[in-house]
Amino acid sequence: MNEKGPRVWTNWAGNQHCRPASIDEPKTEERLVRIVKEAAEAGQRVKVAGSGHSFTGIALTDGRMISLGRYNRVLAVDREKRTVTVQAGITIAELNAELDARALGLINLGDIDYQSLAGAISTATHGTARDLGGIATQVTGLRLIAGDGSIIDCSPEQEPEVFHCARVGLGALGIISTITLQCVKAFNLRAAEMPMRVDEALADLDRHILENDHFEFFWVPGTAWALTKRNNRTDEPLRTRGAWQEFRDDILYSNVAFAALCRIGRWRPALIPRVAKILPSSGRTVYVDRSHKVFTSPRLVRFYEMEYAIPRENAVQAFNRVRDYVKRSGLILSFPVEVRFATGDDIPLSTAYGRDSCYIAVHVYQGTHYQQYFEAVEDIMDDYGGRPHWGKLHFQKAETLSPRYPEWERFQALRTRLDPEGLFSNPYLDRVLGPIGAGV
Ligand SMILES: Cc1cc2nc3c(=O)[nH]c(=O)nc-3n(C[C@H](O)[C@H](O)[C@H](O)COP(=O)(O)OP(=O)(O)OC[C@H]3O[C@@H](n4cnc5c(N)ncnc54)[C@H](O)[C@@H]3O)c2cc1C
């Protein structure tokens, strides 16, 4: 038994802390089940902390915390169906390496690969794509430990109701023990990154989305410029950037120089716009690499983030309102506003449930006040029925969220069935989902 505590647990961004009664690092499912049963008997709550990459208090507990860093093996690979079954603690980086070694890959990914797979699907983590959803849409089966310690295997055929809801479960339905994912044959992506006037990007937004497998842009506040990224599947052979250019782009510019800009900005905010104006002059980069190497990159500069999913058709209007607000507010921001896309899905608490979505994300440097900026952007997103990312900062609660999710009650009914005592709850879940069995 690896039980330690009480010690302080902190998330990646450093804005969430808790002192769990204990932290267990189980290596077996039997141990996981025992922890759930022991906690239930002792009247304690239980929470799995993934890689701590949520900005919200979603992973916090003063009860028993479980770390699945040692519960991270690949259990089975079905070469014919191209599915893989893994223990829930595997990180996306570890999974990518395992898949790559088997000439497989995930069809779409977010910006980073540090998250645990279970943590990523539990909060509806997504990337950007013309006709793909978030990572949870690739799940074909789950094995879940419910509040009474029972194990539920679910898939579209077996326990379909559990499967329907638990792909994006916010950690509220039970502990995910294993995940089966649909993979694809490993593929290369051709990445083209280039600056563009933001008005130009917006004027032709539909075309950019339509013409590319994966389109996104980052608007640099204080400037008229956006950095656009187009990633497209290709049969072209690898044409990587080379070790120096990769280091220069991903570490030196995107992290080291950017960190310096953020620190300068904290000391002399007025300098930020001047430095930001230099950014658009950075030129066009084109390369071909393995898909997961293109999708994800290192993030060494710590920040706080809020991100909203709104109907895709409102993207330009909502973005322009954010841009206007930033101009009018006089806020001097060192972080870009990121805009991405995903197709609608059928997962009740997915932020893209039932509608093709645009994701608008705002960030500030770690340690900077975010309240005024994030609240103002949230007000704008409210006008479009915006759904906040479950792992990113926001100010909503169950009453404001429930009308935005047509299958809210269906999720709540399952939550009451699988966790009637609220074993997996915590103050964040109490706030955004409400108390067990209460409905809203
Ligand atoms: C630098 C950075 C970049 C990011 N980029 C993106 C991005 O591109 N796209 C995007 O959508 N999001 C992004 N995020 C957000 C991130 O993907 C999510 O917050 C994700 O949930 C973090 O995963 P985690 O493993 O750290 O989980 P945690 O934050 O530790 O936990 C999240 C939730 O999952 C639950 N959980 C974890 N494991 C289990 C389990 N086995 N069973 C049941 N519940 C479990 C936890 O209890 C908690 O409720 C980013 C975050 C950061 C810090």
Ligand as a Chemical Component Dictionary entry (heavy atoms), coordinates in Angstrom:
data_LIG
# 
_chem_comp.id                   LIG 
_chem_comp.type                 NON-POLYMER 
_chem_comp.pdbx_formal_charge   0 
_chem_comp.three_letter_code    LIG 
# 
loop_
_chem_comp_atom.comp_id 
_chem_comp_atom.atom_id 
_chem_comp_atom.alt_atom_id 
_chem_comp_atom.type_symbol 
_chem_comp_atom.charge 
_chem_comp_atom.model_Cartn_x 
_chem_comp_atom.model_Cartn_y 
_chem_comp_atom.model_Cartn_z 
_chem_comp_atom.pdbx_ordinal 
LIG C1  C1  C 0 -1.515  23.727 -20.513 1  
LIG C2  C2  C 0 -2.895  23.165 -20.715 2  
LIG C3  C3  C 0 -3.355  22.922 -21.992 3  
LIG C4  C4  C 0 -4.644  22.401 -22.179 4  
LIG N1  N1  N 0 -5.081  22.185 -23.462 5  
LIG C5  C5  C 0 -6.348  21.750 -23.663 6  
LIG C6  C6  C 0 -6.857  21.544 -24.990 7  
LIG O1  O1  O 0 -6.159  21.716 -25.979 8  
LIG N2  N2  N 0 -8.154  21.158 -25.113 9  
LIG C7  C7  C 0 -8.963  20.970 -24.041 10 
LIG O2  O2  O 0 -10.148 20.666 -24.223 11 
LIG N3  N3  N 0 -8.494  21.103 -22.784 12 
LIG C8  C8  C 0 -7.221  21.475 -22.567 13 
LIG N4  N4  N 0 -6.755  21.614 -21.280 14 
LIG C9  C9  C 0 -7.609  21.190 -20.170 15 
LIG C10 C10 C 0 -7.344  19.734 -19.801 16 
LIG O3  O3  O 0 -7.311  18.909 -20.952 17 
LIG C11 C11 C 0 -8.458  19.198 -18.887 18 
LIG O4  O4  O 0 -8.621  20.022 -17.784 19 
LIG C12 C12 C 0 -8.200  17.753 -18.456 20 
LIG O5  O5  O 0 -9.257  17.314 -17.666 21 
LIG C13 C13 C 0 -6.955  17.571 -17.628 22 
LIG O6  O6  O 0 -6.699  16.190 -17.454 23 
LIG P1  P1  P 0 -6.005  15.665 -16.123 24 
LIG O7  O7  O 0 -5.522  14.275 -16.355 25 
LIG O8  O8  O 0 -5.020  16.642 -15.648 26 
LIG O9  O9  O 0 -7.254  15.576 -15.154 27 
LIG P2  P2  P 0 -7.539  16.360 -13.800 28 
LIG O10 O10 O 0 -7.577  17.792 -14.075 29 
LIG O11 O11 O 0 -6.606  15.890 -12.758 30 
LIG O12 O12 O 0 -9.007  15.815 -13.477 31 
LIG C14 C14 C 0 -10.091 16.193 -14.275 32 
LIG C15 C15 C 0 -11.316 15.387 -13.852 33 
LIG O13 O13 O 0 -11.170 14.037 -14.278 34 
LIG C16 C16 C 0 -11.438 13.183 -13.207 35 
LIG N5  N5  N 0 -10.721 11.933 -13.374 36 
LIG C17 C17 C 0 -9.406  11.743 -13.645 37 
LIG N6  N6  N 0 -9.154  10.431 -13.714 38 
LIG C18 C18 C 0 -10.325 9.793  -13.475 39 
LIG C19 C19 C 0 -10.704 8.422  -13.410 40 
LIG N7  N7  N 0 -9.842  7.430  -13.594 41 
LIG N8  N8  N 0 -11.994 8.133  -13.148 42 
LIG C20 C20 C 0 -12.905 9.120  -12.965 43 
LIG N9  N9  N 0 -12.603 10.411 -13.000 44 
LIG C21 C21 C 0 -11.318 10.749 -13.263 45 
LIG C22 C22 C 0 -10.976 13.959 -11.981 46 
LIG O14 O14 O 0 -11.503 13.430 -10.791 47 
LIG C23 C23 C 0 -11.532 15.313 -12.328 48 
LIG O15 O15 O 0 -12.909 15.293 -12.069 49 
LIG C24 C24 C 0 -5.475  22.110 -21.060 50 
LIG C25 C25 C 0 -4.995  22.342 -19.769 51 
LIG C26 C26 C 0 -3.716  22.867 -19.588 52 
LIG C27 C27 C 0 -3.207  23.116 -18.200 53 
# 
loop_
_chem_comp_bond.comp_id 
_chem_comp_bond.atom_id_1 
_chem_comp_bond.atom_id_2 
_chem_comp_bond.value_order 
_chem_comp_bond.pdbx_ordinal 
LIG C1  C2  SING 1  
LIG C2  C3  SING 2  
LIG C2  C26 DOUB 3  
LIG C3  C4  DOUB 4  
LIG C4  N1  SING 5  
LIG C4  C24 SING 6  
LIG N1  C5  DOUB 7  
LIG C5  C6  SING 8  
LIG C5  C8  SING 9  
LIG C6  O1  DOUB 10 
LIG C6  N2  SING 11 
LIG N2  C7  SING 12 
LIG C7  O2  DOUB 13 
LIG C7  N3  SING 14 
LIG N3  C8  DOUB 15 
LIG C8  N4  SING 16 
LIG N4  C9  SING 17 
LIG N4  C24 SING 18 
LIG C9  C10 SING 19 
LIG C10 O3  SING 20 
LIG C10 C11 SING 21 
LIG C11 O4  SING 22 
LIG C11 C12 SING 23 
LIG C12 O5  SING 24 
LIG C12 C13 SING 25 
LIG C13 O6  SING 26 
LIG O6  P1  SING 27 
LIG P1  O7  DOUB 28 
LIG P1  O8  SING 29 
LIG P1  O9  SING 30 
LIG O9  P2  SING 31 
LIG P2  O10 DOUB 32 
LIG P2  O11 SING 33 
LIG P2  O12 SING 34 
LIG O12 C14 SING 35 
LIG C14 C15 SING 36 
LIG C15 O13 SING 37 
LIG C15 C23 SING 38 
LIG O13 C16 SING 39 
LIG C16 N5  SING 40 
LIG C16 C22 SING 41 
LIG N5  C17 SING 42 
LIG N5  C21 SING 43 
LIG C17 N6  DOUB 44 
LIG N6  C18 SING 45 
LIG C18 C19 SING 46 
LIG C18 C21 DOUB 47 
LIG C19 N7  SING 48 
LIG C19 N8  DOUB 49 
LIG N8  C20 SING 50 
LIG C20 N9  DOUB 51 
LIG N9  C21 SING 52 
LIG C22 O14 SING 53 
LIG C22 C23 SING 54 
LIG C23 O15 SING 55 
LIG C24 C25 DOUB 56 
LIG C25 C26 SING 57 
LIG C26 C27 SING 58 
# 
